Amino acid sequence: MHEISHLQLQKNKTQMMTLFVSIGITMIFAMVAMGFGSSKNLDFLTSMKILLGIQESTGLQSDILWNLRFPRILMALVGGAALAMAGAMMQGCLGNPLVSPLTLGVASGAALGAALAIVLGLTLVSIPELAIVANAFLFSLIVVFIIIKLGSMRSVSKESYILIGIAITFIAGAIVSTLQYFATDAQLSQLAHWSFGSLSRPNLTNVLWISVVVLTLFPSGLKSAWDLNALSIGGDDFAISTGVNPVKTRKSILVLSAFLTSVVIAFTGLIGFVGLAAPHMSRLVIGNDYRKLIPCSAVFGAFLTLFADTLGRTLFAPIVIPVGVMLSIIGGPFFMYLLLNKRGA
């Protein structure tokens, strides 16, 4: 017994060390990413000298670093962490490793709101710069409201949430396609650009507000770790025997996950796969204990999003490939691997 306890303690130390090393690597890469860009006035070496305080920056260099690159990198870290954390919690409460934050139809609701603002001009906000964001967030919350109502129904199972999400996705997709049919070329271009997903849209003020919301909700995600462990170990029956209410737990976790997702994609547009890939990457490294899996997924999601965005804006510079497209390129093969691996099992 003593030997087993010692091995478990050693395993916990190794996992925690892995988590802290991952955080350190992500922070170092974030600093390195500040040096990458298409500006001829600010190459990588000069950027590093300015960040390390070795060289003074000019006004233009300061604007590029702190008004362009820094908000984008911070948005990658915060947005990737939020989507990955939401994905880990959703996979745990629904017992399906192929679930992602987009499964519930939150993204489809946001896309519908954006399409209504772009094509029909239907929005509650008169400021053009905020019209699309406000609509996307509002329609995301409508989906969250539907989830809350579903959670109050006794007949709703964990499979029902996924099926309802698919139904919402199809309904919203059909309406968006109809709007595209009547849209002008300029409106089609704007809608397509929003659907790609980009970290360049939010300004520093937006990113700071998003960061505050995500950091405020993060403890709630960690608090649900024990309940998720109970659900993942033995299903609903085991969870009930430990004092966990599966229906209430599933409802609160799905609402939290959907809210985290809507806060991010309302500003960035559709960003997929990070909520699917990051939790699986974390499981390979840290295991299935949600007390460690949730923060590890957040770190891996932040790194994956930052890596995809840095690659997208430097690979064919000055042409920038949106982060949503880069994550799809990276996540597509990974998703196929998960399907084939699960089938082989």
C-alpha positions as CSV (number, residue, x, y, z in Angstrom):
1,M,0.0,0.0,0.0
2,H,2.8,2.3,0.9
3,E,4.5,1.6,-2.4
4,I,1.3,2.3,-4.4
5,S,0.9,5.7,-2.5
6,H,4.5,6.5,-3.3
7,L,4.0,5.8,-7.0
8,Q,0.9,7.8,-7.1
9,L,2.6,10.7,-5.4
10,Q,5.5,10.5,-7.8
11,K,3.0,10.4,-10.7
12,N,1.3,13.5,-9.4
13,K,4.6,15.4,-9.1
14,T,5.5,14.4,-12.7
15,Q,2.2,15.6,-14.0
16,M,2.3,18.9,-12.2
17,M,5.9,19.4,-13.4
18,T,4.7,18.7,-17.0
19,L,1.9,21.3,-16.5
20,F,4.3,24.0,-15.2
21,V,6.8,23.3,-18.0
22,S,4.0,23.6,-20.6
23,I,3.0,26.9,-19.1
24,G,6.7,28.1,-19.3
25,I,7.1,26.9,-22.9
26,T,3.8,28.7,-23.9
27,M,4.9,32.0,-22.3
28,I,8.3,31.8,-24.0
29,F,6.7,31.1,-27.3
30,A,4.4,34.0,-26.8
31,M,7.3,36.3,-26.3
32,V,9.1,34.8,-29.4
33,A,5.8,35.3,-31.4
34,M,6.0,39.0,-30.6
35,G,9.0,39.2,-32.9
36,F,7.4,37.7,-35.9
37,G,5.6,39.9,-38.5
38,S,5.7,41.3,-41.9
39,S,6.8,44.8,-40.9
40,K,10.2,45.8,-42.4
41,N,10.7,48.3,-39.6
42,L,10.5,45.6,-36.9
43,D,12.3,42.4,-37.6
44,F,12.7,39.5,-35.1
45,L,16.1,40.6,-33.6
46,T,15.0,44.2,-33.2
47,S,11.7,43.1,-31.5
48,M,13.6,40.9,-29.0
49,K,16.0,43.7,-28.2
50,I,13.1,46.1,-27.5
51,L,11.2,43.5,-25.4
52,L,14.3,42.7,-23.4
53,G,15.0,46.4,-22.8
54,I,18.3,46.4,-24.8
55,Q,17.1,48.9,-27.4
56,E,14.7,51.8,-27.3
57,S,11.7,51.6,-29.7
58,T,10.5,54.3,-32.1
59,G,6.9,55.4,-32.1
60,L,6.1,53.2,-35.0
61,Q,7.8,50.2,-33.6
62,S,6.0,50.7,-30.3
63,D,2.6,50.9,-32.1
64,I,3.3,47.7,-34.0
65,L,4.4,45.8,-30.9
66,W,1.8,46.9,-28.4
67,N,-1.2,47.9,-30.6
68,L,-1.0,45.2,-33.3
69,R,1.0,42.2,-32.2
70,F,0.4,42.1,-28.4
71,P,-3.5,42.2,-28.6
72,R,-3.4,39.4,-31.2
73,I,-1.1,37.2,-29.2
74,L,-3.0,37.8,-26.0
75,M,-6.3,37.0,-27.8
76,A,-4.7,33.7,-29.1
77,L,-3.7,32.8,-25.5
78,V,-7.0,33.7,-23.9
79,G,-9.3,32.5,-26.7
80,G,-7.4,29.2,-27.2
81,A,-7.5,28.5,-23.4
82,A,-11.2,29.3,-23.2
83,L,-12.2,27.1,-26.1
84,A,-9.9,24.2,-25.0
85,M,-11.2,24.3,-21.4
86,A,-14.8,24.3,-22.8
87,G,-14.0,21.3,-24.9
88,A,-12.5,19.3,-22.1
89,M,-15.5,20.0,-19.8
90,M,-18.0,19.1,-22.6
91,Q,-16.2,15.9,-23.4
92,G,-16.3,15.0,-19.8
93,C,-19.9,15.7,-19.0
94,L,-21.2,14.2,-22.3
95,G,-18.9,11.2,-22.2
96,N,-18.0,11.6,-25.8
97,P,-14.3,12.3,-26.8
98,L,-15.3,13.7,-30.2
99,V,-17.4,16.5,-28.8
100,S,-16.1,20.1,-29.1
101,P,-17.4,23.6,-28.2
102,L,-18.9,23.9,-31.6
103,T,-21.1,20.8,-31.2
104,L,-23.8,22.5,-29.2
105,G,-24.6,24.9,-32.0
106,V,-23.2,27.9,-30.2
107,A,-21.0,28.7,-33.2
108,S,-23.9,28.3,-35.6
109,G,-25.9,30.7,-33.6
110,A,-23.1,33.2,-33.7
111,A,-22.8,32.8,-37.5
112,L,-26.6,33.4,-37.8
113,G,-26.4,36.6,-35.8
114,A,-23.4,37.8,-37.8
115,A,-25.2,37.0,-41.1
116,L,-28.4,38.9,-40.0
117,A,-26.2,42.0,-39.1
118,I,-24.2,41.9,-42.4
119,V,-26.9,41.0,-44.9
120,L,-30.1,42.5,-43.4
121,G,-28.7,45.0,-41.0
122,L,-30.8,43.6,-38.2
123,T,-29.0,44.5,-35.0
124,L,-29.6,46.0,-31.6
125,V,-26.4,48.1,-31.7
126,S,-26.3,51.2,-34.0
127,I,-22.5,51.4,-33.9
128,P,-21.3,49.6,-37.1
129,E,-18.0,48.4,-35.6
130,L,-20.0,46.5,-32.8
131,A,-23.0,45.4,-34.8
132,I,-21.6,42.1,-35.9
133,V,-20.0,41.3,-32.5
134,A,-23.2,42.2,-30.6
135,N,-25.4,40.1,-32.9
136,A,-23.0,37.1,-32.8
137,F,-22.9,37.2,-29.0
138,L,-26.7,37.7,-28.7
139,F,-27.5,34.7,-30.8
140,S,-24.9,32.6,-29.1
141,L,-26.7,33.4,-25.8
142,I,-30.0,32.4,-27.4
143,V,-28.5,29.0,-27.9
144,V,-27.3,29.0,-24.3
145,F,-30.8,29.8,-23.2
146,I,-32.1,26.8,-25.2
147,I,-29.5,24.7,-23.4
148,I,-30.7,25.9,-20.0
149,K,-34.3,25.1,-20.9
150,L,-33.2,21.6,-22.1
151,G,-31.4,21.1,-18.8
152,S,-34.6,21.6,-16.9
153,M,-36.3,18.8,-18.7
154,R,-36.1,15.4,-17.0
155,S,-36.2,13.5,-20.2
156,V,-33.0,15.1,-21.6
157,S,-30.0,12.7,-21.7
158,K,-26.4,13.5,-22.5
159,E,-27.0,12.2,-26.0
160,S,-29.9,14.6,-26.5
161,Y,-27.7,17.6,-26.0
162,I,-25.5,16.5,-28.9
163,L,-28.6,15.8,-31.2
164,I,-30.1,19.2,-30.3
165,G,-26.7,20.9,-31.1
166,I,-26.7,19.2,-34.5
167,A,-30.3,20.3,-35.1
168,I,-29.5,23.9,-34.2
169,T,-26.5,23.7,-36.5
170,F,-28.6,22.6,-39.5
171,I,-31.3,25.1,-38.8
172,A,-28.9,28.0,-38.4
173,G,-26.9,26.9,-41.4
174,A,-30.0,26.7,-43.6
175,I,-30.9,30.3,-42.7
176,V,-27.4,31.6,-43.2
177,S,-27.3,29.9,-46.7
178,T,-30.6,31.5,-47.6
179,L,-29.2,34.9,-46.6
180,Q,-26.1,34.3,-48.6
181,Y,-28.3,33.6,-51.7
182,F,-29.7,37.2,-51.4
183,A,-26.5,38.9,-50.3
184,T,-24.5,41.3,-52.5
185,D,-20.9,40.5,-53.4
186,A,-19.6,42.9,-50.7
187,Q,-21.8,41.3,-48.1
188,L,-20.7,37.8,-49.1
189,S,-17.1,38.8,-48.8
190,Q,-17.6,40.3,-45.3
191,L,-19.6,37.2,-44.2
192,A,-16.9,34.9,-45.5
193,H,-14.2,36.8,-43.8
194,W,-16.0,36.6,-40.5
195,S,-16.5,32.9,-40.8
196,F,-12.8,32.2,-41.3
197,G,-12.0,33.2,-37.7
198,S,-9.3,35.9,-37.1
199,L,-7.5,37.2,-34.1
200,S,-6.9,40.6,-35.6
201,R,-10.4,41.9,-35.1
202,P,-10.5,42.5,-31.3
203,N,-8.6,45.6,-30.1
204,L,-6.7,45.7,-26.9
205,T,-9.7,46.9,-24.9
206,N,-11.8,44.0,-26.2
207,V,-9.1,41.5,-25.5
208,L,-8.7,42.8,-21.9
209,W,-12.4,42.5,-21.3
210,I,-12.5,39.0,-22.7
211,S,-9.5,38.1,-20.5
212,V,-11.3,39.3,-17.4
213,V,-14.4,37.2,-18.3
214,V,-12.4,34.1,-19.0
215,L,-10.3,34.4,-15.9
216,T,-13.4,35.0,-13.8
217,L,-15.1,31.8,-15.2
218,F,-11.9,29.7,-14.9
219,P,-12.4,28.8,-11.2
220,S,-15.9,27.6,-11.9
221,G,-14.4,25.2,-14.5
222,L,-11.9,23.9,-11.9
223,K,-14.6,23.6,-9.3
224,S,-16.5,21.1,-11.6
225,A,-13.5,18.8,-11.9
226,W,-14.6,16.5,-9.1
227,D,-18.1,16.1,-10.6
228,L,-16.5,15.4,-14.0
229,N,-14.3,12.8,-12.5
230,A,-17.3,11.0,-11.0
231,L,-19.1,11.1,-14.3
232,S,-16.1,9.9,-16.3
233,I,-15.3,7.0,-13.9
234,G,-18.6,5.2,-13.6
235,G,-21.3,7.2,-15.5
236,D,-24.5,8.6,-14.0
237,D,-25.1,5.8,-11.6
238,F,-21.7,6.1,-10.0
239,A,-22.0,9.9,-9.9
240,I,-25.3,9.6,-8.1
241,S,-23.8,7.3,-5.5
242,T,-21.1,9.9,-4.7
243,G,-23.7,12.6,-4.2
244,V,-23.4,14.2,-7.7
245,N,-26.5,15.2,-9.6
246,P,-25.7,14.3,-13.2
247,V,-28.5,16.4,-14.8
248,K,-27.7,19.5,-12.8
249,T,-24.0,19.1,-13.3
250,R,-24.3,18.5,-17.0
251,K,-26.6,21.5,-17.4
252,S,-24.2,23.9,-15.5
253,I,-21.1,22.6,-17.3
254,L,-22.7,22.9,-20.7
255,V,-23.9,26.5,-20.0
256,L,-20.4,27.4,-18.7
257,S,-18.8,25.9,-21.8
258,A,-21.2,27.5,-24.2
259,F,-20.7,30.9,-22.5
260,L,-16.9,30.7,-22.8
261,T,-17.2,29.8,-26.4
262,S,-19.6,32.6,-27.3
263,V,-17.5,35.2,-25.5
264,V,-14.5,34.3,-27.8
265,I,-16.1,33.6,-31.1
266,A,-18.3,36.7,-31.0
267,F,-15.2,38.8,-31.4
268,T,-12.9,36.4,-33.4
269,G,-15.4,34.6,-35.7
270,L,-15.5,30.9,-36.1
271,I,-12.5,29.1,-34.6
272,G,-12.7,25.3,-34.6
273,F,-10.7,22.2,-33.7
274,V,-8.8,23.7,-30.8
275,G,-11.6,22.6,-28.4
276,L,-11.3,19.1,-29.8
277,A,-7.6,18.7,-30.2
278,A,-6.2,20.3,-27.0
279,P,-8.1,18.1,-24.5
280,H,-6.9,15.0,-26.4
281,M,-3.3,16.2,-26.5
282,S,-3.6,16.9,-22.7
283,R,-4.9,13.4,-22.0
284,L,-1.9,11.8,-23.6
285,V,0.4,13.8,-21.3
286,I,-1.5,14.4,-18.1
287,G,-4.1,11.6,-17.9
288,N,-7.9,11.8,-17.3
289,D,-8.0,13.5,-13.9
290,Y,-10.0,16.7,-14.6
291,R,-8.4,18.5,-11.8
292,K,-5.3,18.6,-14.0
293,L,-6.8,18.0,-17.4
294,I,-8.8,21.2,-17.4
295,P,-5.8,23.6,-16.7
296,C,-3.6,21.5,-19.0
297,S,-6.1,21.7,-21.8
298,A,-6.3,25.5,-21.4
299,V,-2.5,25.7,-21.7
300,F,-2.4,23.4,-24.7
301,G,-5.2,25.3,-26.3
302,A,-3.4,28.5,-25.8
303,F,-0.2,27.2,-27.3
304,L,-2.0,25.5,-30.3
305,T,-4.0,28.7,-31.2
306,L,-0.9,30.8,-30.8
307,F,1.2,28.4,-32.9
308,A,-1.5,28.3,-35.7
309,D,-1.8,32.1,-35.8
310,T,1.9,32.7,-35.8
311,L,2.3,30.2,-38.6
312,G,-0.6,31.7,-40.5
313,R,0.8,35.3,-40.4
314,T,4.4,34.4,-41.2
315,L,4.2,31.5,-43.6
316,F,3.2,33.6,-46.6
317,A,3.9,37.1,-45.2
318,P,2.6,39.7,-45.9
319,I,-0.4,37.6,-46.7
320,V,-2.1,36.4,-43.5
321,I,-3.9,33.1,-43.3
322,P,-6.7,33.4,-40.7
323,V,-6.2,31.3,-37.6
324,G,-9.5,29.5,-38.2
325,V,-8.2,28.2,-41.5
326,M,-4.8,27.2,-40.0
327,L,-6.5,25.3,-37.1
328,S,-8.7,23.5,-39.6
329,I,-5.6,22.5,-41.6
330,I,-3.9,21.2,-38.4
331,G,-7.1,19.8,-36.8
332,G,-8.5,18.0,-39.8
333,P,-5.8,15.3,-40.0
334,F,-5.9,15.1,-36.1
335,F,-9.7,14.5,-36.2
336,M,-9.2,11.8,-38.8
337,Y,-6.6,10.2,-36.6
338,L,-9.0,10.2,-33.6
339,L,-11.8,8.6,-35.7
340,L,-9.5,5.9,-37.0
341,N,-7.9,5.3,-33.6
342,K,-11.3,4.9,-32.0
343,R,-12.5,2.6,-34.7
344,G,-9.4,0.5,-34.3
345,A,-10.0,0.2,-30.6
